Amino acid sequence: MTEKLYEKDSGLRTCEATVLECEPSPKGFAVVLDRTVLFPEGGGQLSDTGTINGARVDHVRETKEKIIHNCASEFPVGSRVTVEVDWTDRLDHMQQHCGEHILSYAFWKLFGANNVGFHMNERLVTIDLDKEVTLEEAFRAEDMANRQVWENRPVTVSYLPHTELAGLPMRKKNDKLTGILRVVTVKDGDVCTCCGTHPAFTGVVGLVKVTRIERHKGGTRVEFLCGRWALEDARKKMRYIQDAGNMLSTKEEKVCEAIGRLEDEIGSLKEKLRAAVRQIQEDKMKKILADAPLNPAGSRIAVVVEEHYDAQSAKAMMQQLMSVPKVVAAIVYRSGERINYMFGLSDDAEGDCKKIVTAANGIFGGRGGGKKESAQGGAPYAEDWKEKAAKLAAFMEEG
């Protein structure tokens, strides 16, 4: 068994220990010590990082009987070593975890919303509430949490038999827990069983900042950050809003208004562009139909070949061609490294699109299919694709 020094004193940064086990692992060596200051991942909190005799420990995990340190170096069993925690990581994790207790208490106290899930990843911390809350309510909980942080209330850890928990104002009760339990208490605030590391005073948390809320499984998922993570997130977003303001030549507080105007302008320009494209296509269609040869059945063969086209434009042109009676239409266009082709018969036209796409597959070396009235396919780009398109047009004229 490993003595968990971090449970007794979360401010302890280093200790001497004896190596009990050291085995090769996929990412170094799995080291078991008789005592440690490094917290293993668990209870929603990330693992500590640190060193053993200066060798990097990048992860710590706990099994039923052991605390295993994933270390870069090997150590002889029985040797004495110095274990040191990466204090920046420890402080970050304590700030998030203690902030989670304080924020969860605020939601519970103000709105009767229970925390039913806690997750901490690198720069992303969430709690899941069992009821929906609004953004304004989230801000109220945030205000209450920060007041408790700034009041620098004591945070204490006690070990109590489960039979004594009934008399405590527990935020979260779990009747399945028995024996001696570790209870974390914020003075005049949250009381909760917890295995994680916490600062001695709430002021160490620095700041609790809600960054996002969303509906989740009938309740609300609240994303938030505390301390250094919250500060760096705020700086990053400040840069975003300043850059946006500079790009839009407006004050930061008017960025959303400027974006709205920009969206309106873009919408208007898109409509004008669509109208211009429609007119160009109509003019092009008239010219194509005026020059279109007839197949043996008397239907006009309209072939459109385009160097730079997209699926939406091709579909729009096909719809226009299909509005004219007795037309057998083919659209062949390049899109990046692909050659696409589509075929259609308008009203009263005589032809077979399935037969035409089969011929196109053979000419272009592509794949496609369809039915008599319409078909489509595509092939890899080749430099002579326009010559192949002319060959296809000749095939269509022959009927």
C-alpha positions as CSV (number, residue, x, y, z in Angstrom):
1,M,0.0,0.0,0.0
2,T,1.2,3.5,-0.9
3,E,0.8,6.2,1.8
4,K,-1.2,9.1,0.2
5,L,0.6,12.2,1.4
6,Y,-1.4,14.4,-0.9
7,E,-4.6,13.5,1.0
8,K,-3.2,14.8,4.3
9,D,-1.5,17.9,2.9
10,S,-2.2,19.1,-0.7
11,G,0.4,21.8,-0.3
12,L,3.2,19.2,0.2
13,R,5.4,19.4,-2.9
14,T,8.1,16.8,-2.3
15,C,8.9,13.7,-0.2
16,E,11.3,10.9,0.2
17,A,10.1,7.4,-0.7
18,T,11.2,3.8,-1.1
19,V,10.7,1.9,-4.4
20,L,8.5,-1.1,-3.9
21,E,8.1,-2.2,-7.6
22,C,9.5,-1.1,-10.9
23,E,8.4,-2.8,-14.1
24,P,8.8,-1.9,-17.8
25,S,5.6,-0.3,-19.3
26,P,4.7,0.8,-22.8
27,K,5.7,4.4,-22.1
28,G,8.6,3.9,-19.7
29,F,8.5,2.2,-16.3
30,A,5.6,1.5,-13.9
31,V,7.0,2.6,-10.4
32,V,5.2,1.8,-7.1
33,L,6.4,3.7,-4.0
34,D,5.7,3.3,-0.3
35,R,4.6,6.9,-0.2
36,T,3.9,9.7,-2.7
37,V,2.9,13.3,-3.1
38,L,1.6,12.7,-6.6
39,F,-2.2,12.5,-7.0
40,P,-3.5,9.7,-9.3
41,E,-6.2,10.5,-11.8
42,G,-9.6,10.0,-10.3
43,G,-12.8,11.5,-9.0
44,G,-13.0,13.7,-12.1
45,Q,-9.5,15.2,-11.5
46,L,-6.5,14.9,-13.8
47,S,-3.4,13.1,-12.7
48,D,-0.5,15.1,-11.2
49,T,2.8,15.2,-13.1
50,G,6.2,15.5,-11.5
51,T,9.5,13.8,-11.1
52,I,11.2,10.9,-9.3
53,N,14.9,11.6,-8.8
54,G,14.5,14.2,-11.6
55,A,13.0,11.7,-14.1
56,R,9.7,12.8,-15.6
57,V,6.4,11.3,-14.3
58,D,3.7,12.1,-16.9
59,H,0.8,10.1,-15.3
60,V,-0.2,8.5,-12.1
61,R,-3.0,6.0,-11.7
62,E,-4.5,4.0,-8.8
63,T,-5.5,0.3,-8.9
64,K,-7.3,-1.4,-6.0
65,E,-4.0,-1.9,-4.2
66,K,-1.3,0.3,-5.8
67,I,-0.5,3.8,-7.0
68,I,1.4,3.4,-10.2
69,H,3.7,6.2,-11.4
70,N,4.5,6.2,-15.2
71,C,8.1,7.3,-15.1
72,A,10.8,7.8,-17.8
73,S,13.5,6.1,-15.7
74,E,14.0,2.7,-14.0
75,F,14.9,2.4,-10.3
76,P,16.1,-0.5,-8.2
77,V,13.6,-2.0,-5.9
78,G,14.4,-0.9,-2.3
79,S,16.2,2.3,-3.4
80,R,15.4,5.6,-1.8
81,V,14.2,8.3,-4.2
82,T,12.9,11.9,-4.1
83,V,9.4,12.6,-5.4
84,E,8.5,16.1,-6.5
85,V,5.2,17.4,-7.8
86,D,4.9,19.8,-10.8
87,W,3.4,22.6,-8.8
88,T,2.0,24.4,-11.8
89,D,-0.1,21.4,-12.7
90,R,-1.1,20.7,-9.1
91,L,-2.2,24.3,-8.6
92,D,-4.2,24.3,-11.9
93,H,-6.0,21.1,-10.9
94,M,-6.7,22.3,-7.3
95,Q,-8.1,25.6,-8.7
96,Q,-10.4,23.7,-11.0
97,H,-11.5,21.1,-8.5
98,C,-12.1,23.5,-5.6
99,G,-13.9,25.9,-8.0
100,E,-16.1,23.0,-9.1
101,H,-17.2,22.4,-5.5
102,I,-17.9,26.1,-5.0
103,L,-19.8,26.5,-8.3
104,S,-21.8,23.3,-7.8
105,Y,-22.8,24.5,-4.3
106,A,-24.0,27.8,-5.8
107,F,-26.2,26.0,-8.4
108,W,-27.5,23.7,-5.7
109,K,-28.2,26.5,-3.1
110,L,-29.7,29.0,-5.6
111,F,-31.7,26.7,-7.9
112,G,-31.8,23.2,-6.4
113,A,-29.8,21.9,-9.3
114,N,-27.6,18.9,-8.5
115,N,-24.3,18.2,-10.0
116,V,-24.6,14.7,-11.5
117,G,-21.3,14.7,-13.4
118,F,-17.9,16.3,-13.2
119,H,-15.2,16.2,-16.0
120,M,-11.8,17.8,-16.1
121,N,-9.7,17.8,-19.2
122,E,-6.8,20.1,-20.2
123,R,-8.4,23.6,-20.4
124,L,-11.9,22.2,-20.3
125,V,-13.9,21.6,-17.1
126,T,-17.6,20.8,-17.0
127,I,-20.3,20.0,-14.5
128,D,-23.6,18.4,-15.5
129,L,-26.7,19.6,-13.7
130,D,-29.9,17.6,-13.4
131,K,-32.1,20.5,-14.4
132,E,-32.1,23.3,-17.0
133,V,-30.8,26.7,-16.0
134,T,-30.6,29.9,-18.0
135,L,-27.5,31.9,-18.8
136,E,-28.6,34.6,-16.4
137,E,-29.0,32.0,-13.7
138,A,-25.5,30.6,-14.5
139,F,-24.2,34.2,-14.0
140,R,-25.9,34.4,-10.6
141,A,-24.3,31.1,-9.6
142,E,-20.9,32.4,-10.9
143,D,-21.3,35.6,-8.8
144,M,-22.1,33.6,-5.7
145,A,-19.1,31.3,-6.3
146,N,-16.7,34.2,-6.8
147,R,-17.9,35.9,-3.6
148,Q,-16.9,32.8,-1.7
149,V,-13.5,32.8,-3.5
150,W,-12.8,36.4,-2.7
151,E,-13.8,36.0,0.9
152,N,-10.9,33.5,1.2
153,R,-12.9,31.0,3.2
154,P,-11.0,28.1,4.8
155,V,-11.2,24.7,3.1
156,T,-10.8,21.8,5.5
157,V,-10.5,18.0,5.1
158,S,-11.8,15.6,7.7
159,Y,-12.2,11.8,8.0
160,L,-15.5,10.7,9.4
161,P,-17.4,7.4,9.7
162,H,-20.3,7.3,7.3
163,T,-22.7,7.1,10.2
164,E,-21.8,10.7,11.1
165,L,-22.6,12.2,7.7
166,A,-26.3,12.3,8.3
167,G,-25.9,15.3,10.6
168,L,-23.9,17.4,8.0
169,P,-25.4,19.7,5.4
170,M,-24.1,17.5,2.6
171,R,-24.6,18.8,-1.0
172,K,-24.3,15.3,-2.4
173,K,-25.3,12.2,-0.5
174,N,-24.3,8.6,-1.4
175,D,-25.8,6.0,0.8
176,K,-23.6,3.3,-0.8
177,L,-20.4,4.8,0.7
178,T,-19.5,3.2,4.0
179,G,-16.5,3.2,6.4
180,I,-14.2,6.2,7.0
181,L,-14.9,8.8,4.4
182,R,-12.9,11.9,3.3
183,V,-15.1,15.0,3.6
184,V,-14.1,18.4,2.1
185,T,-15.7,21.4,3.6
186,V,-15.8,25.0,2.5
187,K,-16.6,27.2,5.6
188,D,-20.3,28.2,5.5
189,G,-20.5,26.5,2.0
190,D,-20.0,23.3,0.3
191,V,-19.7,20.0,2.2
192,C,-19.0,16.9,0.0
193,T,-17.1,13.6,0.1
194,C,-14.1,13.9,-2.2
195,C,-10.8,12.2,-2.9
196,G,-9.2,15.2,-4.8
197,T,-6.7,17.8,-3.8
198,H,-7.9,21.2,-2.6
199,P,-6.2,24.4,-1.4
200,A,-6.4,25.4,2.2
201,F,-8.3,28.6,1.4
202,T,-10.8,29.5,-1.4
203,G,-8.8,32.6,-2.4
204,V,-6.3,30.3,-4.1
205,V,-9.0,29.5,-6.7
206,G,-8.6,33.1,-7.9
207,L,-11.6,33.3,-10.3
208,V,-14.5,31.1,-11.3
209,K,-15.7,31.8,-14.9
210,V,-18.5,30.2,-16.7
211,T,-17.6,30.0,-20.4
212,R,-20.6,28.1,-21.9
213,I,-23.8,26.4,-21.0
214,E,-25.9,24.0,-23.1
215,R,-28.8,21.6,-22.7
216,H,-27.6,18.1,-21.9
217,K,-29.7,15.0,-21.2
218,G,-32.6,16.9,-19.8
219,G,-30.4,19.2,-17.7
220,T,-27.6,21.6,-18.3
221,R,-23.9,21.1,-19.0
222,V,-21.9,24.0,-17.6
223,E,-18.4,24.7,-19.0
224,F,-16.2,26.8,-16.7
225,L,-12.6,27.5,-15.9
226,C,-10.8,28.7,-12.7
227,G,-7.6,30.5,-11.8
228,R,-4.8,30.6,-14.3
229,W,-6.9,28.6,-16.9
230,A,-9.7,31.2,-16.6
231,L,-7.2,34.1,-16.9
232,E,-5.5,32.7,-20.1
233,D,-8.9,31.9,-21.6
234,A,-10.1,35.5,-21.0
235,R,-6.9,36.8,-22.6
236,K,-7.3,34.6,-25.7
237,K,-10.9,35.7,-26.2
238,M,-9.9,39.3,-25.6
239,R,-7.5,39.0,-28.5
240,Y,-10.2,37.5,-30.7
241,I,-12.6,40.3,-30.0
242,Q,-10.0,43.0,-30.5
243,D,-8.9,41.4,-33.8
244,A,-12.6,41.2,-34.9
245,G,-13.1,44.9,-34.0
246,N,-10.0,45.9,-36.0
247,M,-11.1,43.9,-39.0
248,L,-14.6,45.4,-38.9
249,S,-13.3,48.9,-38.0
250,T,-15.6,49.2,-35.0
251,K,-15.5,49.3,-31.3
252,E,-15.3,46.0,-29.4
253,E,-18.8,46.4,-27.9
254,K,-20.2,46.8,-31.4
255,V,-18.6,43.8,-33.0
256,C,-21.8,41.7,-33.0
257,E,-23.8,44.7,-34.5
258,A,-21.1,45.0,-37.2
259,I,-21.2,41.3,-38.0
260,G,-25.0,41.6,-38.4
261,R,-24.6,44.4,-40.9
262,L,-21.9,42.4,-42.7
263,E,-24.2,39.3,-42.9
264,D,-26.9,41.5,-44.4
265,E,-24.5,42.9,-47.0
266,I,-23.2,39.4,-47.9
267,G,-26.8,38.1,-48.2
268,S,-27.6,41.0,-50.6
269,L,-24.5,40.4,-52.6
270,K,-25.2,36.7,-52.8
271,E,-28.7,37.3,-54.2
272,K,-27.2,39.7,-56.8
273,L,-24.6,37.1,-57.7
274,R,-27.3,34.4,-58.0
275,A,-29.3,36.7,-60.3
276,A,-26.3,37.4,-62.4
277,V,-25.4,33.7,-62.7
278,R,-29.0,32.9,-63.7
279,Q,-28.8,35.5,-66.4
280,I,-25.5,34.2,-67.7
281,Q,-26.8,30.7,-67.7
282,E,-29.9,31.7,-69.5
283,D,-27.9,33.5,-72.2
284,K,-25.5,30.5,-72.4
285,M,-28.5,28.1,-72.7
286,K,-30.1,30.2,-75.5
287,K,-26.8,30.1,-77.4
288,I,-26.3,26.4,-76.8
289,L,-29.9,25.6,-78.0
290,A,-29.6,27.8,-81.0
291,D,-26.4,25.9,-82.1
292,A,-27.6,22.5,-80.9
293,P,-27.6,19.7,-83.6
294,L,-30.5,17.2,-83.8
295,N,-30.3,13.5,-83.2
296,P,-32.1,11.1,-85.6
297,A,-35.3,11.4,-83.6
298,G,-35.4,15.2,-83.9
299,S,-34.4,16.1,-80.4
300,R,-31.8,18.8,-79.8
301,I,-28.5,17.7,-78.3
302,A,-27.4,20.4,-75.8
303,V,-23.9,19.8,-74.5
304,V,-22.4,22.1,-71.8
305,V,-18.6,21.8,-71.2
306,E,-17.2,23.9,-68.3
307,E,-13.7,24.3,-67.0
308,H,-14.6,25.7,-63.5
309,Y,-18.0,24.6,-62.3
310,D,-19.6,23.2,-59.2
311,A,-22.4,20.8,-58.6
312,Q,-24.9,23.5,-57.7
313,S,-24.3,25.4,-60.9
314,A,-24.4,22.3,-63.0
315,K,-27.8,21.3,-61.4
316,A,-29.1,24.8,-62.0
317,M,-28.1,24.7,-65.7
318,M,-29.7,21.2,-66.1
319,Q,-32.9,22.5,-64.6
320,Q,-33.0,25.3,-67.2
321,L,-32.3,23.0,-70.1
322,M,-35.0,20.6,-68.9
323,S,-37.5,23.5,-69.0
324,V,-37.3,23.4,-72.8
325,P,-39.1,20.6,-74.7
326,K,-37.3,18.0,-76.8
327,V,-33.8,18.4,-75.4
328,V,-31.3,15.8,-74.6
329,A,-28.8,17.5,-72.3
330,A,-25.3,16.7,-71.2
331,I,-23.2,18.8,-68.7
332,V,-19.6,17.9,-68.4
333,Y,-17.4,19.9,-66.0
334,R,-14.2,19.9,-64.1
335,S,-14.3,20.2,-60.3
336,G,-10.8,20.0,-58.9
337,E,-9.2,16.7,-59.8
338,R,-12.6,15.2,-60.9
339,I,-14.5,15.3,-64.2
340,N,-18.3,15.1,-63.5
341,Y,-21.0,14.5,-66.0
342,M,-24.8,14.5,-65.9
343,F,-27.5,13.8,-68.4
344,G,-31.3,14.5,-68.8
345,L,-34.3,14.3,-71.1
346,S,-36.8,17.1,-71.2
347,D,-40.5,16.7,-72.1
348,D,-41.0,14.9,-75.5
349,A,-37.3,14.3,-76.0
350,E,-36.2,11.0,-77.5
351,G,-33.0,9.5,-76.0
352,D,-31.6,7.2,-73.4
353,C,-29.5,8.7,-70.5
354,K,-28.6,5.3,-69.2
355,K,-27.1,4.4,-72.5
356,I,-25.3,7.8,-72.7
357,V,-23.7,7.5,-69.2
358,T,-22.5,4.0,-70.0
359,A,-20.7,5.5,-73.1
360,A,-19.4,8.4,-70.9
361,N,-17.9,5.8,-68.4
362,G,-16.1,4.2,-71.2
363,I,-14.8,7.4,-72.8
364,F,-13.7,9.0,-69.5
365,G,-12.8,5.9,-67.6
366,G,-15.3,6.7,-64.9
367,R,-18.2,5.3,-63.0
368,G,-21.9,6.3,-63.0
369,G,-25.4,5.2,-63.7
370,G,-29.0,6.2,-63.7
371,K,-32.2,5.6,-65.8
372,K,-33.5,6.5,-69.2
373,E,-34.7,10.0,-68.1
374,S,-31.6,11.0,-66.1
375,A,-28.1,9.8,-65.2
376,Q,-24.8,11.0,-63.8
377,G,-21.2,9.9,-63.0
378,G,-17.6,11.0,-62.8
379,A,-14.0,10.2,-63.5
380,P,-10.5,11.2,-62.5
381,Y,-9.2,14.4,-64.2
382,A,-7.2,13.9,-67.4
383,E,-5.7,16.7,-69.5
384,D,-7.6,15.6,-72.7
385,W,-11.0,15.6,-70.9
386,K,-12.4,18.3,-73.3
387,E,-11.5,16.1,-76.3
388,K,-13.3,13.2,-74.6
389,A,-16.3,15.5,-74.0
390,A,-16.4,16.3,-77.8
391,K,-16.3,12.5,-78.5
392,L,-19.2,12.0,-76.1
393,A,-21.2,14.8,-77.9
394,A,-20.6,13.1,-81.3
395,F,-21.9,9.9,-79.8
396,M,-25.1,11.6,-78.6
397,E,-25.7,13.2,-82.0
398,E,-25.6,9.7,-83.6
399,G,-28.5,8.8,-81.3
